[in-house]
Amino acid sequence: MADEAHSLAVLIDFENLALGYERSGAPAPSGHNRRLPKPTGDAGFEIRPVIERLVEKGKVIVKRAYADWGRFSKYREVMHDLGIQMMEIPERGMTGKNYADIQLAVDALDLCYAKEHIDTFVVVSGDSDFTPLVAKLKENGKSVIGVGMKDSTSDLLAANCDEFIYYEDIVTKPVASSVAASTIPKAKRPAISLLTESIQALQRENKDVMYSSMVKDTMKRKQPQFSETSYGYRSFSDLLQDAEKMGLISLRTDQRSGTWVVVGFTEKK
């Protein structure tokens, strides 16, 4: 399967991730029987950058988040905006956390066996309890990506995933463009910004050859409504060539297909 064609199921142990953030770097307890404190004030935790990072991996088919949403109600709006299915797990005495973990694992295995087209599972949690689930998914030929907080992620879980991404690395600001925004026409800035983000995404995925179609597919996954014609370009090739004229990127022509290939960003002089 082509790298750009991966189909992902994203399963979010939301309470684990939010708790890790709210404790400001303090490791979350590993025991099953614990009650999670209600979030107070503006925790500042953001799920949007996590989803935006994951769409760089491929097409996200399933997005589910598990929590007692009565206690995390301030996140409901962004969850709806991102199309994340909120799986309600009411806290039942001391067993709420355990129940959420089991439901996530059951759903993951159900998708594994029932949806053959899903080839990559993303477990958004740092809880070591999910290590057996990761092993079972890999046993069935699935790739597994983990996402969690640096200080509250189990080393065992991180080591067993095919790839583990830390939340802190996701929210780190990307490398600034070598071209000043003021030199880019205002009407074209959104398109150029999205192009830059998509090329950076492909570089993070270690794509040595970035065909124009690959770049555009990444842009469309990030913003499905994107169309180069909305920014005055007749074709995507025109957008790429304009970015090259601005001194932002370097292009070359693929000898076999004749299509544009993005070599990378233009080095600062």
C-alpha positions in Angstrom: 0.0 0.0 0.0 1.3 3.4 -0.9 2.4 5.6 2.0 -0.1 8.3 1.2 -3.0 5.7 1.1 -2.9 4.6 4.8 -6.2 4.3 6.5 -6.2 5.2 10.2 -8.4 4.5 13.2 -7.8 7.0 16.0 -8.8 5.9 19.5 -8.4 8.5 22.2 -8.1 7.7 25.9 -9.1 11.3 26.5 -9.0 11.3 30.3 -5.5 9.9 30.3 -4.2 12.6 28.0 -6.0 15.5 29.6 -5.0 14.3 33.1 -1.4 14.1 32.0 -1.6 17.7 30.7 -3.4 19.1 33.7 -0.8 17.7 36.2 1.8 19.8 34.4 4.3 17.0 33.8 3.7 14.9 36.9 3.4 11.2 35.9 -0.1 9.9 36.1 -0.7 7.1 38.6 -0.5 3.6 37.0 -3.1 2.0 39.2 -6.5 1.0 37.9 -8.6 2.2 40.8 -8.3 6.0 40.8 -10.7 8.9 40.5 -9.8 11.6 38.0 -10.1 15.1 39.3 -12.4 17.5 37.5 -10.5 19.9 35.2 -10.4 23.4 36.7 -9.9 26.6 34.8 -8.5 26.6 31.3 -6.3 23.5 31.1 -5.0 24.6 27.7 -4.9 21.1 26.3 -5.6 21.0 22.6 -6.8 18.0 20.6 -6.9 19.8 17.3 -3.1 19.8 16.7 -3.1 16.0 17.4 -5.7 15.3 14.7 -3.9 17.7 12.3 -0.7 15.8 12.8 -2.3 12.4 12.3 -3.9 13.4 9.0 -0.4 13.7 7.7 -0.1 10.0 8.1 -3.1 9.2 5.8 -6.9 9.2 5.7 -8.5 9.1 9.1 -11.4 6.7 8.9 -12.4 6.5 12.5 -12.1 9.1 15.3 -13.4 8.1 18.8 -12.6 9.6 22.2 -13.5 7.9 25.5 -14.3 9.9 28.6 -16.9 10.9 31.2 -17.9 13.9 29.0 -19.9 15.4 31.8 -16.6 16.2 33.4 -14.9 17.4 30.2 -17.8 19.3 28.8 -15.7 22.3 27.7 -14.1 20.0 25.1 -17.4 19.0 23.5 -17.5 21.8 20.9 -14.1 21.2 19.5 -14.8 17.4 19.4 -17.9 18.1 17.3 -15.9 20.5 15.0 -13.3 17.8 14.4 -15.9 15.1 13.8 -14.7 13.0 16.8 -17.2 10.5 18.1 -17.5 11.0 21.9 -17.9 7.7 23.6 -19.6 8.3 26.9 -18.1 6.4 29.8 -19.9 7.4 33.0 -17.7 7.1 36.0 -19.0 4.3 38.2 -17.4 4.5 41.6 -13.8 3.3 41.3 -14.3 1.4 38.1 -14.7 4.2 35.5 -11.2 4.3 34.3 -11.0 0.6 33.9 -14.3 0.5 31.9 -13.0 3.1 29.5 -9.8 1.2 28.8 -11.7 -2.0 28.2 -14.2 -0.3 25.8 -11.4 1.2 23.8 -9.6 -2.1 23.5 -12.9 -3.9 22.5 -13.6 -1.3 19.8 -10.0 -1.5 18.5 -10.2 -5.3 18.1 -13.6 -5.1 16.5 -12.3 -2.6 13.9 -9.2 -4.8 13.4 -11.3 -7.8 12.5 -14.2 -6.1 10.8 -12.5 -3.3 8.8 -9.7 -4.9 6.8 -9.1 -1.6 4.9 -7.9 0.0 8.2 -4.2 -0.7 8.3 -3.0 1.7 11.0 -4.3 2.2 14.5 -3.5 5.2 16.6 -3.8 4.8 20.4 -3.8 8.2 22.0 -2.8 7.4 25.5 0.3 6.9 27.6 -1.2 4.1 29.7 0.9 0.9 29.9 -2.4 -1.1 30.1 -2.7 -0.8 26.4 0.5 -2.6 25.7 -1.2 -6.0 25.2 -3.7 -4.3 22.7 -0.8 -2.9 20.8 0.8 -6.3 20.6 -2.4 -8.0 19.4 -3.0 -5.3 16.7 0.6 -5.8 15.4 0.1 -9.6 15.5 -2.8 -9.1 13.1 -0.7 -7.1 10.6 -1.6 -3.6 11.7 0.7 -0.7 12.3 0.3 1.0 15.6 1.1 4.7 16.4 1.0 6.0 20.0 0.5 9.5 21.1 1.0 10.7 24.7 2.5 13.2 27.1 6.3 12.9 27.7 6.1 12.8 31.5 3.0 10.5 31.8 3.7 7.9 29.1 4.8 4.4 29.9 8.2 3.5 28.4 6.8 0.0 27.9 3.9 1.3 25.7 6.1 3.7 23.7 8.6 0.9 23.0 6.0 -1.5 21.7 4.4 0.9 19.2 5.7 1.1 15.7 6.0 4.9 16.2 5.3 7.0 19.2 4.6 10.8 19.0 4.8 13.0 22.0 2.1 15.7 22.4 4.7 18.3 23.3 6.5 17.7 19.9 3.2 18.1 18.1 2.4 21.5 19.6 5.9 22.9 19.0 5.8 25.6 16.5 7.0 24.6 13.0 10.1 26.0 11.5 9.5 29.6 10.2 9.5 30.2 6.5 12.6 31.8 4.9 10.2 34.1 3.0 8.7 37.1 4.9 4.9 37.0 4.9 4.8 40.6 3.9 6.3 39.7 0.5 3.4 37.2 -0.3 0.2 38.7 -1.6 -2.4 38.7 1.1 -4.9 36.8 -0.9 -2.4 34.0 -1.5 -1.1 33.7 2.0 -3.5 30.9 3.2 -2.5 28.7 0.2 1.2 29.3 0.7 0.9 28.7 4.4 -0.9 25.4 3.8 1.7 24.4 1.2 4.5 25.1 3.6 2.8 23.1 6.4 2.2 20.1 4.1 5.8 20.0 2.8 7.0 20.1 6.4 4.6 17.3 7.2 6.0 15.2 4.4 9.6 15.9 5.5 8.6 14.7 9.0 7.4 11.5 7.4 10.9 11.2 5.7 9.5 11.5 2.2 12.6 11.9 0.1 10.7 12.3 -3.2 7.7 14.7 -2.9 5.6 14.4 -6.0 3.2 17.3 -6.6 0.2 14.9 -6.3 1.6 13.7 -2.9 1.8 17.3 -1.7 -1.7 18.2 -2.9 -3.1 15.1 -1.3 -1.6 16.1 2.0 -3.0 19.6 1.7 -6.5 18.2 0.9 -6.3 15.9 4.0 -5.4 18.9 6.1 -8.1 21.1 4.6 -10.6 19.1 2.5 -12.1 22.4 1.1 -8.8 23.5 -0.4 -8.7 24.4 -4.1 -5.9 26.3 -5.8 -8.4 28.0 -8.0 -9.8 29.8 -5.0 -6.5 31.7 -4.8 -6.2 32.6 -8.5 -4.2 29.6 -9.7 -5.4 27.7 -12.8 -3.6 24.5 -11.7 -1.7 23.1 -8.8 1.4 23.3 -10.9 0.9 27.1 -11.1 0.8 27.3 -7.3 4.1 25.3 -7.0 5.8 27.4 -9.6 4.7 30.6 -7.9 6.0 29.4 -4.6 9.3 28.7 -6.3 9.4 32.2 -7.8 8.9 33.6 -4.3 12.0 31.8 -3.2 10.1 29.5 -0.9 10.7 26.0 -2.4 12.8 24.3 -5.1 11.3 22.2 -7.8 12.5 19.7 -10.4 10.8 17.7 -13.1 10.4 14.0 -12.8 12.1 12.5 -15.8 9.6 9.6 -16.3 6.2 11.3 -15.7 7.1 14.9 -16.4 5.4 16.1 -13.3 6.8 18.5 -10.7 8.7 17.2 -7.7 9.3 19.3 -4.6 13.0 19.1 -3.7 12.5 21.0 -0.5 12.6 24.5 0.9 15.0 27.1 -0.5 18.0 27.5 1.7 18.4 30.9 3.4 21.3 32.9 1.9 
